[in-house]
């Protein structure tokens, strides 16, 4: 896995998160963070990303962007050290939105033009109700510890042994953090639908459920067929369907009757970085260009030849029955979901890509890179 994927899908220790960000930012010359920050300094509260807002970035220079989403007619991108940027002109220009934390943000999801959520390191969940102009903290590494301990100490329907085991997992996670009161497990994705139901997930099997637009959350770690606590990378919902993808070939489907996520087999054992669900079609994609498609809710899968070896990091709808798959190398593959045929779009390589979004009402694609956000006019590609 390359350094950009490591930041977005990282080992879940707070000290590694900060060290990785420092290494990247020093190399790019974007921040003045000291790579020599130590555990004792962090324990005294110095450079605590949960206790300070994002630093002011110079947008006259490209800023490292990790994820991007469409918010109505706007675009919102997030990145290192709490970076949040908004564009109202299709990505031609960007303005800063102040984040209440300086933790690295790795994913952003908007349900509509106003309601959005961003997630990242230090178990951070941010929410906005004004299209990204302002944000508030809904969860962080400290409040998550309280939530998990209170839930698994009192939750009904969980036997005593399982509850003790889950509380032990919390203690173990805290023992690897540079701050003993912070759950450093990064959140990696979030999805909340029009009815206010959604899921928040991350490393080491972390999974939370909400039914009130993310105002409150209930731990669902034990409601998954993921006893090995493999990392959960992506969540997508469509209607009553909900699917999660993760490492080592993990794909899970929400069984509403059982009230838990059950595993579905794809015959692939590599990591799935993303999952996409639409109108009975389920797509799981990830390492080495692997793409698997199911038309029957995961009962059977077809492997699709994507004509390339780089990891797939995003999947976007491109009109009826068509999707654009984006690789980490910035390669674009157009998929016809009716016959599962693919066509590669010729794009000159210009750096690694971690996320992508379509500009509303256009054939323009925005991709996030450590050199900034780049626009690709796919209508001009063969």
N, C-alpha and C positions, 0 to 999 in steps of 0.2 A: 504494500500500500504506500502511495506517495505521501509527501508531507502535507499536501492540501487535504487529502482524504483523512489523514491522521487528525487534523484539526477539527473537521466536521464530524468524524466518527472516531473519537479519541479514547485512549485508556482513561478510566474514570477516577483519576486522582487530581486533586486541585493543584498540587505542585507541578505536575506534568502539564496541565492546561496552561498555567502561567508561563512556564519555561518555554513551551512550544510557541506561544504568542510572542514572547520576547525575542526568540530566535528569528521568527518570521519578520517581525516589525523592525528589528535592528537591520536586517538584511535589506529591507525596503526603504529604510530611512524615514518611516512614517511616524514612529513614536519614540519617546525618550525613556522607555521602560528599562530598568536595570535588570540584566539577566542574572545578577548575583543576589536577587531576593532570596532570603532564607526562610526556613520554617519558623525560626524564632521571631523574625521581623513580622511575618504574617500573623503570628499568634498575638503580637502586641497591637495589631490593628493597622499596621502600616501597609499601604498599597492594597487595602481590602476592597475588592471590586464590588462587594455588596453594600458598602458603606459610602460610596461616592458615585456621583453621576458620571456619564461618559465624558471623556475629554473632548475639547473643541478641536475638530479636525479642519484642516485647510483643504477645502473642496476645489481649490484651483489646481491641486495635484490629485492624481488618481488615488483612491483609497481602496485597500483590500476589501472586497465584497465576497461574502460566503453564500448568501441566499437572497432570493428575490421573489416577489409575488405581485400580482395585479390586484389593485384595490379600486374597483370601478374604473374610472378613466385615469387613475394614477398608478405609479409603480412605487413600491417600497422595497428597499434593499437593506440588509443587515450584515454586520461583520465584526471585526476584531474590536475589543475594548469597548463594547457597547455601541458601536457605530450603527446609526439608523439614518438612512437617506430617503428622501421623497422626490419624485419627479412628476410634474403635471404636464409635461410636454413630450411624452413618449421617450424619455431617457436622454433628451438633448441637453438638459441641465438638471442639476440636483441641489436640494437644500437640506440642511441638517435638521434632524429632530432629536431633541435631547432625551437620552435614555437615563432612567433613574439609577442604573447600575453600570459599572465598567467591565462587567464580565463579557467574554466572547459570546456573541450570538451566532447561532449556526443554522437556524431555520425560521421562516416566517410564513404564516398562513392567514389569508383574509377570506372571510365568508361572503362579504359584500363590500361596498365602497367605504363603509364606516368601521365595521367590527373586525379586528384582527388580533393576532397573538404572535409573539416571538419567543423563542426558547434558546437556551444555550447552557454554557458551563455554570458550575456552582448551583445546579438545579434551579435555574432562573426561568420563570414564566412571566412575561410582560403582556399587558392587554391594552388595547386602544379602542375607543368608541367614536373617534373623530377622524378616522382615515389615516392615523399614524402621526398626527400633529403632536399629540401628547400621549404618554404611556404611564402606566402604573404597575407596580409589582403585585402579582397575584400569588406567586410562590417563590421561595428561594431556598438555598441549602439549609437555612436555619428553621424556617417554618415547616419545611418538609420533614425534618427530624421529628418535630413535635407531632405533626399529622400522623406519621407512621407509628410512632410509639403509642399514641393515644388510641389509634384504630386497632392495632394488633394486641393491645392490652385488654380491650373491651369488646371486640367485634363478636357478634353472634354468628354461629354457623361454622366457626373454625375451631377444630379441636385444640386442646391445650398444647400438644406436642408441636403442631404446625405453627401455632402462634409464637411459641418460644423460639422455634427455628427461625421464623421471620424476624423477630426482634433481635436474634443473634446476628442475622445478616446486616441489620442496621448498625449494630455495634461494630461489626467487622468493617463495614464501609467507612465508618467514622475513624477507625484506627488507621486507615490509609490516607486520610485527609490531613493537610497541613494545619487545619484549624479543627480542633476536636469537637466543635459544636456545629460544623458545617457538613452537610451531606454533599460531597463534591460530584456525585454522579451526574453527568451532563444529561439534560433533556435533549432529545434529538428530533422530535417531531410532535406536532399537535394538530388536531382536527376537531372542529366544533361545527355541527350542522345547524340548519335553520330552526330546528326545534330546541336548540340549546343543549343537545346531547353531544358529548365528544370524549376524546381520549388524549392523554398526554403520556408520552413514552420516552424511554432512553436506555442507557447502558445498564448491563447486568440485570436485564429483565424488568426494569422499572415500568410500571403501568398504573395510571390513575384514570378514574372515570368521573364525568360530570354530567348533571342533568339540568343545570341552571346557568348555562352560558359561561362556565368556568369560574363562577364566583366561589363555589366550594368543590372539593374533590374527595373522592373515596378511593383508597388504594385497592387495586385489582391484581396485585402480583400473584396471589395464589389462584386467581381465576384464569390461569393460562396453562396450556400443556407445554411448559417451558421450565421443567424442573432444574435444568442445568443453568438457568438464568443467563441464557445467551442474549447478546445485545439486541435491542429492538430499534430498527432504523426508520421505519416508515409506517404511516397509517393512512388509509383512505376509506371514505364512506360514501355510499350512494344509496339513497332510499333507506331500506332496512338493512342493507349489507354493510359490513365493516371487515376489513382485512388488515393484517399487520405482517410486515416482512422483517427479517433479521438475518443474523449470521448463520453459517453452516446450513444453508438451505431452508431456514425456518420460514414458513408461511402459516399463518393462523387465521381462521374465519370465526367471526362472532356467531355463536349458537345462542340465539335469544331465548330459546326454551330452557337451556341449561344455565344461562346467565354467565357464560364463560367463553374464552377463546379456545377453539379446538384446532389441533394441527392438521394440515392437509399436506399430502406428499407430492412433490414435484419431480422426484428422481434426480434432483441436483443437490449437491452438498456444499456448494460455495455460497458466499454471502450475497443476499439480495438487498441492495441499497434502497430500492423503491418498490412500491406496489400501486397500481392504478385500477380503479373499478368504475365501469360504466355499462349500464344496460345489459347486464348478464355477462359481460366480458371482464375477466380478471387478468391483469398482466403483472408479472413479477420480474424484476430486472436487476442486474448487478455486475459482479466481477466478470472480467474478460469478455464483455459484450453479451453475456448470457441473458436471454429473454425467453420466458415461458408464459404461455397463454392458455387460459381455461375458458370454456364456454358453458360449463355446467357446475359452477360454484366450487371448483377445485376438485371435483371427482376424477377428472383426467386432465392432462396437460399436453400441449404441443410445444416442442422446442423450436424456436424461430431462428433462422440464420440471419444475423444482423450484419454480416460482412465485415466485421472488425473485431479487434481484440481488447480495446480499451474498456474500462468499466463504464457502465451506463449509470448516469446520475440523475436523469430527469426524463419525464414523459409528459408531453403536452398534446392537447387535442388540436387537430388541424382540419376542422370541418367534418362533415358527416363521414364516418367510417375510416377516418384517417388520423394518425398520430405521428408526432415527431419525437424520436428518441434522441437524447443528447448524451454523448460520451464525455468522459473526463478529458479527452484530448480535443474536445470541441467538435467532434465529428457528428453529423446529423444524419439520421436514418429515418426515412418516411415509411410507415407501416400501413398497409391496407388491411383492416381488421376483418374484411369479408373472406379473403383468401390467404391471409398471413404472408403475403409477398412484401418484400422490402426493396427500397431503392435508396442508394446512398447519394446524399447531396454533397457536392464538392465544395468544401470550405477550407481555405488556407489555414494551416495551424498557426495560432498566435498565443499559445499559452494554455495552461490547464483550466478547466471549467468545473465549477462545483454545483451550479444551479442555473435554471433558465425560466423565463416567463414570456408569454406572448403579449405584445402591445395591443390593447383593446382596439378592435375594429380595423386591424391592419395585418399585413403579412410580415411584420417585423418581429424578430426574436431577440430578447435581451439575455445575455449570459453573464454570470458573475465570475470574476477572476481576481487574483491578487494584484493585478495591474488595473483594477477597476471594473466597471460595468461596460460591456461592449454590445453594440447593436449589429444584428445580422439581418439583411433583407432577404428572406428566403424566397421571395417571388422572383429573384434574379438568379437563383441557383439551379443548376441542371440536376 
